[in-house]
Amino acid sequence: MPGTTFSLELRPNIPPALARLEQIACDLMYSWDRDIRGVFWRLDHELWRACGNNPKLFLRRVAQSTLEAASRDPDFLEDYNRALSAYDSYHAAGTRHEVLEHLDPAKDLVAYFCAEFGLHESLQIYSGGLGILAGDHCKAASDLGVPFVAIGLLYRQGYFQQRIDSLGRQNALNVRTNFDELPVSPVKTVDGSELLIQVSIADREVWLRVWRAQVGQIDLYLLDSDVPDNSEEDRQITYQLYGGNSDTRIQQEIVLGVGGARAVQALGLKPTVWHINEGHAAFLILERVREQVQAGFDFETALELVASGTVFTTHTPVPAGHDIFNHAQLKWFFQRMLPQLGASEDQLMALGADPHGANRFNMTSLALRGSRFHNGVSRIHGGVASSMERYVYPEVPPEDNPISYVTNGVHLFSFLGRAWSQLFHDQFRGWRKEILSTEYWNRIDDIPDHLFISIRQRLKRDLFEDVLERVERQHQRNGMSEHVIAEATRSLRTMDTSMLVFGFARRFATYKRATLILSDPARLSRMLNNPERPAILIFAGKAHPSDQPGQALIRTIYEMSLKPEFIGRLFMVEGYDIALARNLVQGCDVWLNNPEYPLEASGTSGQKAGINGALNVSVLDGWWAEGYDGSNGFAVEPVSDPNVRDAEEARQMLDILEHQVQPLYYSAPGVGYAPKWLRLSRNAMKTLIPRFNSGRQVMDYVSGFYGPAARQAARLSADDSAIARELSAWKQRVRERWSGVSLQLLEVPPSTLSAGQTLPLRIAAQLNGLSPDDVAVECVIGRLDGSQRFLPKSSLMMTAQAEGDRYVYSIDLEPLAGLQHYRLRAYPGHSALAHRFGMGLMIWL
């Protein structure tokens, strides 16, 4: 019987000439700066890959002799010093002028809370799109010099690692992370001890350690409950991202929201804007209200102060994506905190109320009621969210309520292929400062065809090498014969970069319909095996460990990949992460996306592919409904009838691929990348790069949300929060009296007028103790569409005059030419409201 296996890690001493290697290894700027990553890769590229592209771990394992040789190598030192020079210049750049128009770094600070951050594969604290989006948001905030700090959780296991067995079953591997190997460090107090904070959870106090990760010019603080003074149960609260049951989830969200707010205070930070990125962090609202109540404010005023500077972004139109807890959970886990909030139990539970059950506490509802600036993540999703959450604004039409949108973008420097970056550096020079300029990117047309094609083929070769290695490893582990492995990888082994490549990679939720393209296997096989127009189809993605239908999709694709008509042409690649995602979006020629409309909140994988010259073939949902212009990809029109939707949209997609994509790509004799295809590929890059990068996204937040929120918070808190006190008292009075407010038309207006005449409108209003200063009455002018829906175009305020026990609102309307329509409405009005319909109250005559 074998004995115990011991391990020993001999760590090198960094030569003085390379002393700053440790500094750049601990700054996640390496996640998007290829020159920094290149320094480590050049030292030992095989070890670099073996360490998972993790520079901190790499520096613990690289040979002393390698470092010594590099410290004497003029060529390496030149690359090293060039990377350091760019690093120092980046950190000295400060805040961009466009940000300074909205935020003052000397006064303002944005605190950004999210449950996951996808910055790089070396920091496994992300699961999918939400985390990647949060990571890109942080990177863009750093690029722009936004005064910004991010707050999250440091998971001991993070999200699971995916393996697919010989039967196509997804196996979830939970790997314990050694925090010493991550680009993070514990925050220390002035006496050198670790910074620890406490949060009350149920009947006990839980200690939290605070870690810092540097992300270029910003800091990311991560909380960890794996502290020796905690019970074993409490140490596991932050153990696994999206693990455990509902009780685990609520405790994680207490740590994130309440603990995160306390960490911000303990760090001495003073945010003027608090951004809740998805509802997981919404408990920070309760903690901040508690702080204000302790400072002497009543509950309603405290809530007004907190909400005034809070931004909330919702990311999912799928009901299951919104966290719901029951009242018993709230009362148990917040038993020590609820009495400190200065409110009744009914008041507190009302913050999370939704119309789907009396015992539900909805975190999205809490986030909306505890913030004054809200958005979805695409134009379509903004409308869907406005409709889904209209119960927060019960009397206001969804299209008028305060939920707006900011369409997501991707961090260009993280996902643009290295070959493109090098070309832009050589030919465009100042391109990094021009990523928001649509006119600038027209120069993509100036790249010679042969050079454009060579870059696309180089990126495709990188993809083939990655997928080949992964598929071989997967099949060998599962005991597949060498003959079958060779058959399954034959098209990859040729490294034929002229071959057309389709890609589909994302979270395997059922509404994303990963298997839609497989609905006609015979037709798909004919397309992939066309001897004159060959193609391969690569799938990748994870399903949540508890999502059995999602895992069934993976199994279906895997089984089909081994059928005789698909083997070697269709691949289900395991282990989807940021590293694989980079190669996929850079190397595929066509990116597929076919969610059930309108359930794609935004989607960003297609943006990553498009900026690299791939063409999207996608349902017109999420961002693609804004990005598609007819010349930069292909559109699948959503079908409204659910009975035929899947069949019809699958037919559309296959028609596009078979009759448009393949003929166009192969329209030149012999090889792919025909001139007409190149034109579309160029159009994809030049239209998507400036519009769908995260720099544009963050600037939309800065100008439309962060700046206004900072000003609103400053206004309400000035003069001992006089306006906040006035506003909260006014809102209470309006709510008490609104049910008694009524409108009556004094005379029926004529339906026709002659040119030169005005339309007199007179409305008698019973205000139930309110005054005309409290109630706005408005004439909304618009038209009826083909479905007889009223579409507002403009509005005019009516003036009030007292008449006895009522007020008469009037206006002499000057009509436009022709037929028009108008409606009359009343709603509460106050100059301090962040949004004029923010109270959700409205009466239509």
C-alpha positions in Angstrom: 0.0 0.0 0.0 1.6 3.4 -1.0 2.6 5.8 1.7 1.7 9.4 2.1 2.5 11.9 -0.7 4.1 15.0 0.5 4.4 18.3 -1.4 7.1 20.9 -1.5 7.0 24.2 -3.4 10.4 25.8 -3.9 9.8 29.5 -4.3 12.3 31.7 -6.1 13.7 35.0 -5.1 12.9 37.8 -7.5 16.1 39.4 -8.8 16.3 43.2 -8.1 16.2 44.0 -11.8 12.7 42.3 -12.0 11.5 43.5 -8.6 8.2 45.0 -10.0 7.1 41.6 -11.3 5.3 41.1 -8.0 3.5 44.4 -8.3 2.1 43.8 -11.7 1.2 40.2 -10.8 -1.1 41.5 -8.1 -2.9 44.1 -10.3 -5.7 42.7 -12.3 -4.8 45.1 -15.0 -3.0 42.0 -16.4 -6.4 40.6 -17.2 -6.7 43.1 -20.1 -3.1 44.2 -20.8 -1.5 41.7 -23.1 2.0 43.3 -22.7 1.9 42.6 -18.9 0.7 39.0 -19.5 3.4 38.7 -22.2 6.1 39.4 -19.7 5.2 36.2 -17.7 4.5 34.2 -20.8 8.0 34.9 -22.2 9.6 33.7 -19.0 8.1 30.2 -19.3 5.0 29.8 -21.5 4.4 26.2 -20.6 4.5 27.0 -16.8 2.3 30.0 -17.5 -0.4 27.8 -19.0 0.0 25.1 -16.3 -0.6 27.9 -13.7 -3.9 28.8 -15.4 -2.5 32.2 -16.6 -2.2 33.2 -13.0 0.9 35.5 -12.6 0.9 35.4 -8.8 1.0 31.6 -8.8 3.5 31.6 -11.6 5.9 33.7 -9.6 5.8 31.1 -6.8 6.8 28.3 -9.2 9.0 29.7 -11.9 12.6 28.5 -11.7 15.2 30.7 -10.0 17.5 30.1 -13.0 14.8 31.4 -15.4 14.5 34.6 -13.5 18.2 35.1 -13.2 18.7 34.6 -17.0 15.8 37.0 -17.7 17.3 39.7 -15.5 20.4 39.6 -17.7 18.6 39.3 -21.1 18.5 42.7 -22.9 15.5 41.7 -25.1 13.5 40.5 -22.1 14.4 43.6 -20.1 13.3 45.8 -23.0 9.8 44.1 -23.0 9.6 44.2 -19.3 10.5 47.9 -19.1 8.1 48.7 -21.9 5.3 47.0 -20.0 6.2 48.9 -16.8 6.2 52.2 -18.7 2.7 51.5 -20.1 1.6 50.4 -16.6 2.8 53.6 -15.0 1.4 55.8 -17.7 -2.0 54.1 -17.3 -2.0 54.7 -13.5 -1.0 58.3 -13.9 -3.7 59.1 -16.4 -6.3 60.1 -13.8 -9.9 60.9 -14.6 -11.0 61.5 -18.2 -12.5 64.9 -19.0 -15.9 63.5 -20.0 -16.2 62.0 -16.5 -15.3 65.2 -14.9 -18.4 66.9 -16.4 -20.6 64.7 -14.1 -18.5 63.6 -11.1 -15.9 65.3 -9.0 -13.2 62.8 -7.8 -12.5 65.1 -4.8 -16.1 64.7 -3.6 -17.8 61.8 -5.4 -17.3 58.1 -5.1 -19.4 55.3 -6.7 -19.7 52.1 -4.6 -20.6 49.2 -6.9 -22.0 46.0 -5.4 -22.3 42.7 -7.1 -22.4 39.0 -6.1 -19.9 38.0 -8.7 -17.0 39.5 -10.7 -15.6 37.9 -13.9 -12.3 39.7 -14.4 -10.0 36.8 -15.4 -9.9 33.0 -15.3 -7.3 33.3 -12.5 -9.9 34.7 -10.1 -12.8 32.2 -10.1 -15.5 34.3 -8.4 -17.9 34.4 -11.4 -20.4 32.0 -13.0 -21.5 33.7 -16.2 -22.9 36.8 -17.8 -23.6 38.9 -14.7 -20.1 38.4 -13.4 -18.4 39.1 -16.8 -20.5 42.2 -17.1 -19.5 43.4 -13.6 -15.8 42.7 -14.4 -16.0 44.7 -17.6 -17.8 47.5 -15.8 -14.9 47.7 -13.3 -12.3 47.6 -16.0 -14.0 50.4 -18.0 -14.4 52.5 -14.8 -10.6 52.1 -14.3 -9.9 53.1 -18.0 -12.0 56.2 -17.6 -10.7 57.1 -14.1 -14.2 57.1 -12.6 -14.0 57.5 -8.8 -15.2 54.0 -8.1 -14.9 51.1 -5.7 -16.4 47.6 -6.1 -17.7 45.3 -3.4 -18.2 41.5 -3.6 -17.6 38.2 -2.0 -14.5 36.0 -2.0 -15.7 32.4 -2.4 -13.6 29.6 -1.2 -14.8 27.3 -4.0 -16.3 29.9 -6.4 -18.4 28.4 -9.1 -18.0 24.8 -10.1 -15.6 23.4 -12.7 -17.4 21.5 -15.4 -16.6 18.0 -16.6 -18.7 16.1 -19.2 -18.6 12.3 -18.8 -18.9 9.6 -21.5 -22.7 9.7 -21.3 -22.8 13.4 -21.7 -23.7 14.1 -18.1 -22.4 17.3 -16.6 -20.3 16.7 -13.5 -19.7 19.6 -11.1 -16.3 19.7 -9.5 -15.9 22.0 -6.6 -12.3 23.0 -6.1 -11.1 24.6 -3.0 -9.2 27.8 -3.7 -6.0 28.8 -1.9 -6.4 32.6 -1.4 -2.6 32.9 -1.3 -2.5 32.1 -5.0 -5.0 34.8 -5.9 -4.3 38.4 -6.8 -5.8 39.6 -3.5 -4.5 40.6 -0.1 -6.1 41.0 3.3 -6.8 44.6 4.3 -4.9 45.6 7.4 -5.7 48.1 10.1 -3.3 50.8 11.3 -1.8 48.3 13.9 -1.1 45.7 11.2 -3.9 43.3 12.1 -6.4 42.1 9.6 -9.5 44.2 9.2 -12.6 42.3 10.4 -16.1 43.5 10.6 -19.3 41.9 12.1 -22.8 41.4 10.8 -25.8 40.1 12.7 -27.2 36.9 11.2 -30.2 35.4 13.1 -29.2 35.0 16.7 -25.5 35.4 16.3 -22.7 37.7 15.2 -20.6 36.7 12.2 -17.1 37.9 11.5 -16.0 38.9 8.0 -12.5 39.4 6.7 -12.0 42.1 4.0 -9.7 41.4 1.0 -8.5 43.9 -1.6 -7.9 43.3 -5.3 -6.4 46.0 -7.4 -8.1 46.4 -10.8 -6.0 49.1 -12.5 -7.1 52.5 -11.1 -9.9 51.1 -8.9 -10.2 48.8 -5.9 -12.3 45.7 -5.5 -13.1 44.7 -1.9 -14.2 41.1 -1.2 -15.7 39.7 2.0 -15.0 36.3 3.4 -16.7 34.5 6.3 -14.1 31.7 6.5 -12.7 33.2 9.7 -11.5 31.1 12.7 -13.7 32.8 15.2 -16.8 31.9 13.3 -18.7 28.6 13.7 -18.1 25.9 11.0 -21.5 26.7 9.6 -20.8 30.4 9.4 -17.4 29.9 7.9 -19.2 28.2 4.9 -21.5 31.1 4.2 -19.2 32.5 1.5 -18.0 29.0 0.5 -19.6 28.6 -2.8 -21.1 31.0 -5.4 -24.8 30.2 -5.8 -24.5 27.1 -3.7 -26.7 25.7 -0.9 -30.3 26.5 -0.4 -32.5 29.5 0.2 -31.1 30.0 3.7 -27.6 29.9 2.3 -28.6 32.5 -0.2 -30.1 35.0 2.2 -27.1 34.7 4.5 -24.7 35.4 1.5 -26.8 38.4 0.6 -26.7 39.7 4.2 -22.9 39.4 4.0 -22.8 41.2 0.7 -25.3 43.9 1.4 -25.0 44.6 5.1 -21.4 43.4 5.4 -20.4 45.3 2.3 -21.9 48.5 3.6 -20.1 48.1 6.9 -16.9 47.3 5.1 -17.2 50.5 3.1 -17.6 52.4 6.4 -14.7 50.6 8.1 -12.5 51.4 5.2 -13.2 55.1 5.7 -14.8 55.4 2.3 -17.7 57.9 1.7 -19.6 57.0 -1.4 -22.0 59.5 -2.9 -23.5 56.9 -5.2 -24.4 53.3 -4.3 -24.9 51.0 -7.3 -26.7 47.7 -6.7 -25.9 45.5 -9.7 -28.8 42.9 -9.5 -30.9 42.4 -6.4 -28.4 40.2 -4.5 -26.9 43.2 -2.8 -30.2 45.0 -2.0 -29.9 44.4 1.8 -27.4 47.3 1.8 -30.5 49.5 1.7 -31.6 48.2 5.1 -28.1 48.7 6.6 -27.9 52.2 5.3 -31.4 53.0 6.6 -30.3 51.6 10.0 -27.3 54.0 10.0 -29.6 57.0 9.3 -32.1 56.0 11.9 -29.3 55.7 14.5 -28.3 59.3 13.4 -31.7 60.5 14.5 -33.9 60.4 11.3 -37.3 58.7 11.2 -37.6 55.7 9.0 -39.3 57.4 6.0 -36.7 60.2 5.9 -33.9 57.7 6.3 -35.2 55.7 3.4 -35.5 58.9 1.3 -31.9 59.8 2.1 -30.6 56.3 1.2 -32.6 56.0 -2.0 -31.7 59.4 -3.3 -28.1 58.3 -4.1 -28.8 54.7 -5.0 -28.8 53.2 -8.5 -30.3 49.8 -9.2 -29.7 47.6 -12.3 -31.9 44.6 -13.0 -30.5 42.0 -15.4 -33.1 39.3 -15.8 -36.6 39.2 -17.4 -37.0 35.6 -16.2 -39.0 35.4 -12.9 -36.8 32.6 -11.5 -33.9 35.0 -11.7 -35.3 37.3 -9.0 -34.5 36.2 -5.4 -37.5 35.7 -3.2 -37.5 35.0 0.5 -40.4 34.4 2.8 -41.3 36.6 5.7 -40.3 34.0 8.3 -36.7 34.0 6.8 -36.5 37.7 7.0 -37.7 37.8 10.6 -35.3 35.0 11.6 -32.2 36.2 9.9 -32.7 39.9 10.7 -34.0 39.4 14.2 -31.3 41.6 15.7 -31.4 44.3 13.0 -35.1 44.8 12.4 -35.7 46.5 15.7 -33.0 49.0 14.9 -34.7 50.3 11.7 -37.4 52.4 13.4 -40.3 50.9 11.5 -43.1 48.5 12.0 -42.9 45.0 10.7 -45.5 45.8 8.1 -43.5 48.8 6.8 -40.4 46.7 6.4 -42.1 43.7 4.7 -43.8 46.2 2.3 -40.4 47.1 0.9 -40.1 43.7 -0.6 -43.8 43.1 -1.5 -44.9 42.0 -4.9 -48.3 41.0 -6.2 -47.5 37.2 -6.4 -48.0 36.3 -2.7 -48.5 37.9 0.6 -45.6 36.1 2.3 -43.0 37.0 -0.4 -40.1 39.3 0.1 -38.7 40.2 -3.4 -35.2 41.5 -3.5 -35.9 43.3 -6.8 -38.8 45.1 -5.2 -36.6 46.1 -2.2 -33.9 47.4 -4.7 -36.5 49.4 -6.6 -38.2 50.9 -3.6 -34.8 51.7 -2.0 -33.4 53.5 -5.0 -34.4 56.4 -7.2 -32.4 55.5 -10.4 -33.2 52.2 -12.1 -32.4 50.5 -15.4 -32.6 47.4 -17.4 -29.7 46.4 -19.7 -31.0 46.9 -23.2 -33.8 48.9 -24.8 -36.1 45.9 -25.0 -35.2 44.7 -21.5 -35.9 48.2 -20.1 -39.4 47.9 -21.4 -39.8 44.3 -20.1 -38.6 45.3 -16.7 -40.9 48.3 -16.6 -43.8 45.9 -17.3 -42.6 43.2 -14.9 -42.1 45.6 -12.0 -45.0 47.9 -12.8 -46.5 46.9 -9.4 -44.0 49.3 -7.8 -45.7 52.1 -9.7 -49.2 50.7 -9.8 -51.1 53.6 -11.5 -48.4 54.7 -14.0 -48.3 53.1 -17.5 -45.1 50.9 -17.7 -43.7 53.1 -20.5 -43.8 56.1 -18.2 -42.4 54.6 -15.0 -38.9 55.4 -13.8 -37.2 52.2 -15.1 -34.9 53.2 -17.9 -32.1 51.2 -19.6 -28.4 51.2 -20.4 -27.4 48.6 -23.0 -24.5 46.4 -21.9 -21.1 46.5 -23.6 -17.9 44.5 -23.4 -14.4 45.5 -22.4 -12.7 45.9 -25.7 -9.2 45.4 -24.5 -10.1 42.2 -22.7 -11.9 40.4 -25.6 -10.4 41.9 -28.8 -7.9 39.4 -30.3 -4.3 40.1 -29.8 -3.7 40.1 -33.5 -6.3 42.9 -33.9 -4.7 44.8 -31.1 -1.3 44.6 -32.7 -2.6 45.6 -36.1 -4.5 48.6 -34.6 -1.3 49.6 -32.7 0.8 49.4 -35.9 -1.7 51.1 -38.3 -4.0 53.3 -36.2 -1.9 54.3 -33.2 -4.1 56.3 -30.9 -7.0 53.9 -31.2 -7.3 53.2 -27.5 -8.5 56.7 -27.0 -11.0 56.5 -29.8 -13.2 53.6 -28.8 -16.3 55.8 -28.4 -15.9 57.5 -31.9 -18.1 55.9 -34.5 -16.5 57.9 -37.3 -13.0 56.8 -36.3 -13.7 53.1 -36.8 -14.5 53.5 -40.5 -10.8 53.0 -41.0 -11.4 49.3 -40.6 -12.2 49.5 -44.4 -8.6 50.5 -45.0 -7.2 47.2 -43.8 -6.0 45.2 -46.9 -8.1 42.1 -47.5 -5.1 39.7 -47.3 -4.2 41.2 -43.9 -7.7 41.1 -42.6 -8.0 37.4 -43.7 -4.7 36.4 -42.1 -5.8 37.8 -38.8 -9.1 36.0 -38.9 -7.3 32.8 -39.8 -4.7 33.2 -37.0 -7.5 33.6 -34.4 -9.3 30.6 -35.8 -6.1 28.5 -35.5 -5.8 29.5 -31.9 -9.4 28.3 -31.4 -8.7 25.0 -33.2 -5.7 24.3 -31.0 -7.6 25.1 -27.8 -10.7 23.1 -28.7 -8.6 20.2 -30.0 -6.7 20.0 -26.7 -9.8 20.2 -24.6 -11.8 17.6 -26.6 -8.9 15.1 -26.7 -8.4 15.5 -22.9 -12.1 15.0 -22.3 -12.4 11.9 -24.4 -9.2 10.3 -23.1 -10.4 10.8 -19.6 -13.7 9.2 -20.4 -11.9 6.1 -21.9 -12.8 6.6 -25.5 -10.7 4.7 -28.0 -7.9 6.4 -29.9 -9.7 5.6 -33.2 -12.9 7.3 -32.1 -10.9 10.3 -30.7 -9.2 10.7 -34.0 -12.5 10.6 -35.8 -14.1 13.1 -33.4 -11.2 15.6 -33.9 -10.4 15.1 -37.6 -11.7 18.4 -38.8 -9.7 20.3 -36.1 -6.5 18.4 -36.8 -6.4 19.7 -40.4 -6.0 23.2 -39.0 -7.9 24.3 -42.2 -8.6 27.9 -41.2 -10.6 28.5 -44.4 -13.3 26.3 -43.0 -16.5 28.0 -41.8 -17.0 27.9 -38.0 -20.3 28.3 -36.1 -20.2 29.0 -32.4 -22.7 28.9 -29.5 -21.5 29.4 -26.0 -23.4 30.7 -23.0 -25.2 29.6 -19.8 -27.4 26.5 -20.6 -30.7 27.8 -19.4 -33.7 26.4 -21.2 -34.9 29.8 -22.5 -31.6 30.2 -24.4 -32.6 27.2 -26.5 -29.2 25.8 -27.2 -30.6 22.8 -29.2 -32.8 24.9 -31.5 -30.4 24.5 -34.4 -30.5 20.7 -33.9 -34.3 20.6 -34.5 -33.7 19.4 -38.1 -30.7 17.0 -37.8 -30.7 15.9 -41.4 -30.5 19.4 -42.7 -27.9 20.4 -40.2 -25.8 17.4 -41.2 -26.1 18.3 -44.8 -24.8 21.8 -44.1 -21.9 20.7 -41.9 -20.8 17.9 -44.3 -21.1 19.9 -47.5 -17.9 18.9 -49.3 -17.7 22.3 -51.1 -18.8 24.4 -48.2 -17.7 22.5 -45.0 -18.5 23.8 -41.6 -18.1 22.9 -37.9 -20.3 23.8 -35.0 -18.9 24.3 -31.5 -21.0 24.4 -28.3 -19.8 25.3 -24.8 -21.6 26.3 -21.6 -22.5 25.3 -18.1 -25.9 24.5 -16.6 -26.5 25.2 -12.9 -26.0 22.0 -10.9 -29.7 22.0 -9.9 -31.0 22.8 -13.4 -31.8 19.4 -14.7 -33.4 20.6 -18.0 -30.4 22.7 -18.7 -28.1 19.7 -18.1 -30.4 17.6 -20.4 -29.5 20.1 -23.3 -25.8 19.4 -22.8 -26.4 15.7 -22.8 -28.4 16.0 -26.0 -25.7 17.9 -27.8 -23.0 15.6 -26.6 -24.9 12.5 -27.8 -25.4 14.1 -31.2 -21.8 15.0 -31.5 -20.8 11.3 -31.5 -23.4 10.2 -34.1 -21.9 9.2 -37.4 -23.4 12.1 -39.3 -22.0 14.7 -36.8 -18.8 13.2 -35.4 -15.9 15.5 -36.1 -18.2 18.3 -37.2 -20.1 19.1 -34.0 -18.5 19.6 -30.6 -19.7 19.9 -27.0 -16.7 21.4 -25.2 -16.5 21.1 -21.4 -14.9 23.6 -18.9 -16.5 26.8 -20.2 -14.6 29.8 -18.6 -13.3 33.2 -19.6 -10.2 31.6 -21.3 -12.3 29.4 -23.5 -14.8 32.2 -24.1 -12.0 34.5 -25.4 -10.8 32.0 -28.0 -14.4 31.2 -29.1 -15.5 34.7 -29.6 -12.3 35.6 -31.4 -12.1 32.5 -33.6 -15.6 31.7 -34.7 -16.9 33.1 -38.0 -20.6 33.0 -37.0 -22.0 33.5 -33.6 -25.4 31.9 -32.9 -27.9 33.2 -30.4 -31.5 32.2 -30.2 -33.3 33.0 -26.9 -37.0 33.0 -26.5 -38.0 36.6 -27.1 -38.0 38.8 -25.0 -36.1 36.8 -22.4 -32.6 37.9 -23.5 -32.0 40.8 -21.2 -29.0 41.9 -23.2 -26.4 39.2 -24.0 -22.8 40.2 -24.6 -21.1 37.1 -26.1 -22.3 38.3 -29.6 -20.8 41.7 -29.0 -17.4 40.0 -28.1 -17.6 38.0 -31.3 -18.7 41.0 -33.5 -15.8 43.2 -32.4 -13.5 40.5 -33.7 -15.2 40.3 -37.1 -17.6 37.4 -36.5 -21.1 37.7 -37.8 -24.0 37.3 -35.5 -27.0 35.2 -36.6 -29.3 36.0 -33.8 -32.9 36.5 -32.7 -33.7 40.2 -32.6 -33.7 40.4 -28.8 -31.5 42.1 -26.2 -28.6 44.1 -27.6 -28.9 42.7 -31.2 -32.2 44.5 -31.7 -30.1 47.7 -31.4 -26.9 46.5 -33.0 -28.3 44.9 -36.2 -28.4 47.3 -39.1 -28.8 44.9 -42.1 -25.1 45.1 -43.1 -23.3 43.6 -40.1 -24.9 40.2 -39.5 -28.2 38.4 -39.9 -31.5 38.6 -38.0 -34.0 36.0 -36.9 -37.4 37.7 -36.5 -39.1 36.7 -33.3 -42.3 34.8 -33.7 -45.1 35.7 -31.2 -47.2 32.5 -31.3 -45.6 30.1 -28.7 -47.2 27.1 -30.5 -45.1 27.6 -33.6 -42.3 29.8 -32.3 -39.5 27.2 -31.9 -40.2 25.5 -35.3 -40.5 28.7 -37.2 -37.4 30.4 -35.7 -35.4 27.2 -36.2 -36.4 27.2 -39.8 -35.4 30.9 -40.1 -32.0 30.2 -38.6 -31.3 27.2 -40.8 -32.4 29.1 -43.9 -30.1 31.9 -43.1 -27.1 29.6 -42.5 -27.7 27.3 -45.5 -28.9 29.8 -48.1 -27.1 33.0 -47.1 -24.2 32.4 -44.7 -22.5 29.4 -46.4 -22.9 30.6 -50.0 -21.7 34.1 -49.1 -18.7 32.9 -47.1 -17.7 30.5 -49.9 -18.7 32.7 -52.8 -15.1 33.1 -54.0 -13.6 30.0 -55.6 -11.5 27.6 -53.5 -11.5 29.2 -50.0 -13.7 31.1 -47.5 -13.6 34.8 -46.7 -15.0 35.9 -50.0 -15.0 39.7 -50.7 -18.7 40.1 -49.9 -18.2 38.2 -46.6 -15.3 40.5 -45.7 -17.5 43.5 -46.2 -20.0 42.2 -43.7 -17.2 41.3 -41.3 -15.7 44.7 -41.5 -19.1 46.3 -41.0 -19.6 44.2 -37.8 -16.3 45.5 -36.4 -16.7 49.2 -37.3 -20.4 49.4 -36.2 -20.1 47.4 -33.0 -16.7 48.4 -31.5 -17.7 52.0 -30.7 -21.3 51.3 -29.7 -21.1 48.2 -27.6 -17.9 48.6 -25.6 -18.0 48.9 -21.8 -16.5 52.4 -22.0 -19.7 53.6 -23.7 -21.7 51.7 -21.1 -20.0 53.2 -18.1 -20.2 56.7 -19.6 -24.0 56.1 -20.0 -24.1 55.3 -16.3 -21.9 58.3 -15.4 -23.9 60.8 -17.3 -27.4 59.4 -16.9 -27.3 57.8 -13.4 -24.2 58.4 -11.3 -24.0 62.1 -11.9 -27.8 62.7 -11.3 -27.7 60.4 -8.2 -24.8 62.2 -6.7 -26.6 65.5 -7.2 -29.9 64.2 -5.9 -28.2 62.8 -2.8 -26.4 66.1 -2.1 -29.5 68.1 -2.6 -31.5 66.0 -0.1 -28.8 65.9 2.5 -28.0 69.6 2.5 -29.0 71.8 5.4 -29.4 69.0 7.9 -31.3 67.0 5.3 -34.1 69.6 5.2 -35.4 68.6 1.8 -35.3 64.9 2.6 -37.4 65.6 5.7 -39.9 67.7 3.7 -40.1 65.2 0.9 -40.7 62.2 3.1 -43.4 64.0 5.0 -45.0 65.2 1.8 -45.1 61.6 0.4 -46.8 60.3 3.5 -49.4 63.0 3.3 -50.0 62.4 -0.4 -50.4 58.6 0.1 -52.9 59.2 2.9 -55.0 61.5 0.8 -54.6 60.2 -2.8 -57.6 57.8 -2.7 -59.8 60.9 -2.2 -58.5 62.8 -5.2 -60.9 62.9 -8.2 -61.2 64.6 -11.6 -64.3 65.7 -13.5 -64.6 67.2 -16.9 -66.7 70.4 -16.6 -67.9 70.4 -20.2 -67.6 68.0 -23.1 -65.0 69.4 -25.5 -65.9 69.7 -29.2 -64.6 67.0 -31.5 -64.0 69.4 -34.4 -62.6 72.9 -34.7 -61.9 75.3 -37.4 -58.5 76.7 -38.1 -57.6 79.5 -35.7 -59.8 78.2 -32.9 -58.5 76.9 -29.6 -59.8 74.0 -27.6 -60.8 75.0 -24.1 -60.3 72.2 -21.5 -61.7 72.6 -17.9 -61.3 70.0 -15.2 -62.8 70.2 -11.7 -60.5 68.5 -9.2 -61.3 67.4 -5.6 -57.9 67.3 -4.0 -58.9 65.9 -0.5 -56.8 68.4 1.4 -54.0 68.5 -1.0 -53.1 71.7 -2.9 -52.4 72.5 -6.6 -48.8 72.6 -5.6 -49.1 68.9 -4.7 -51.0 67.7 -7.8 -50.1 68.2 -11.4 -52.8 67.9 -14.1 -51.6 67.4 -17.6 -53.0 67.2 -21.1 -51.1 64.4 -23.0 -51.2 64.8 -26.8 -50.6 61.8 -29.1 -52.1 59.5 -31.7 -53.7 56.1 -32.1 -51.7 53.4 -33.8 -53.2 50.6 -36.0 -54.2 48.7 -32.9 -55.9 51.7 -31.4 -53.3 52.1 -28.8 -52.6 55.7 -27.6 -49.1 56.8 -28.3 -48.2 60.0 -26.5 -46.1 62.6 -28.3 -46.1 65.6 -26.0 -47.8 67.0 -22.9 -48.9 70.4 -21.6 -49.4 71.4 -17.9 -52.8 72.8 -16.9 -53.1 75.7 -14.5 -55.3 75.7 -11.4 -57.6 78.2 -9.8 -59.7 77.8 -6.6 -63.4 77.7 -6.9 -65.2 77.0 -3.7 -64.2 73.7 -2.2 -62.5 72.6 -5.4 -59.9 73.6 -7.9 -60.4 74.1 -11.7 -57.5 73.2 -13.9 -57.7 74.7 -17.4 -55.8 75.1 -20.6 -56.7 76.6 -24.1 -55.1 74.1 -26.4 -53.9 75.1 -29.8 -54.5 72.0 -31.9 -52.1 70.8 -34.6 -53.4 70.3 -38.2 -55.5 67.2 -38.9 -56.7 64.4 -36.6 -55.1 64.1 -33.2 -55.9 62.6 -29.8 -55.4 63.7 -26.2 -55.8 62.4 -22.7 -55.9 64.0 -19.3 -54.2 62.9 -16.2 -53.2 63.9 -12.7 -50.3 62.8 -10.5 -48.4 64.0 -7.4 -45.8 66.6 -8.1 -42.9 67.9 -6.0 -39.7 69.6 -7.1 -37.5 67.2 -5.1 -38.7 64.0 -6.8 -35.9 62.2 -8.7 -38.5 61.2 -11.3 -41.8 62.9 -11.7 -43.8 59.6 -11.7 -41.7 58.1 -8.9 -44.6 57.8 -6.5 -46.4 55.5 -8.9 -49.7 57.4 -8.4 -51.8 58.7 -11.3 -55.4 59.3 -12.2 -56.7 59.3 -15.8 -59.9 61.1 -16.7 
